Amino acid sequence: MTAAFNHCHELDPEYHWNFVTFLVDNCRFRVPEHRFQEGSEVFAEEYGLQVNATPNDFEMVENVVELYVNIDDFRPFLRALYPRSSNETVTFTKCEWLSVLGLSSEWYFNDLRRVAIEKLTELSMSPIERVRFGRLFDITAWLSSGYVDLVTRPESLKLDEAEELGWEIAMKLCAMREANIRQPSDVAQTVHQSFFHELLKIAVRQAAFMTKDEKKESERRGAELAKKFAAAAAEEQKKAADAAALTESKRKEAEGLETRRLSLLEEASALEARLASGNSTTVDTTTSDSISAKPTAGDISDDAWALPTPKLKKKKKGKMPTEVLASYDIGAAIFS
């Protein structure tokens, strides 16, 4: 049993969805609009789909949006955006995933674009395809890996490949290939150096397709880098302050030495001035004259010039011992 719609009924803000009708190649598609609102704010704003609408905004009004895209691209895009069941595994061909990648890039459905890139990376693509789609959809990984494979593969560039790449780039790749044959090197690094500006331009445009999770991760890394830079700046500032303090200490020490040197010079000058003016300590002239005067011969008596006669002490005479006297008597008798 169904009930007639009553405007007095309460509308659930989460599970009462408005539908949107798309007109593509004269074919109408009608789907819940919340996936288009949540999937891309750019698309929702461009085609007038309300985002974060309040319950009062939910009305049973058919909204027709005409899209000027290929219907064969739009169908796989809807299949990827609206799986028929929760456990359905979407399987697409390479061409269908390229359709999903093209529309998700054009309308900034960044999460769906990321899925398409991952699925296509798993599939087999030739180097020239990776270069082509890397340029078309702003994917640096595909472009750089395509260049690397064109340099390292056994066969040389074909004429049609060179025309698609552009003659200048084709000549660079041929030169890199010949150099790598003569002397093997890190081709990936050489590619990044040789095509730096092209890869940089694509990387800048690619940043616009970051998913919400990628933005959060980028912000986290940016905050960490900012913190590291701030710490490094503080360390450098501390080193500069320490160096300035050391320089100031050396300067003050040099000033002290200079002051001491000037003081010594002043003292030396003052001493030299005193010496020059005769204010130094003088010797007593009376004593000097008495020392320097020589006596004459008449002033000295003959006794004064005679050498002193040493005086010997007289020993007292004592009696000679009897034994000695006897010896003298015997000797005298022998030599008589």
Summary of the structure (lengths in Angstrom):
residues: 336
radius of gyration: 58.4
end to end distance: 195.2
largest distance: 195.2
contacts: 728
relative contact order: 0.04
helix: 64%
strand: 5%
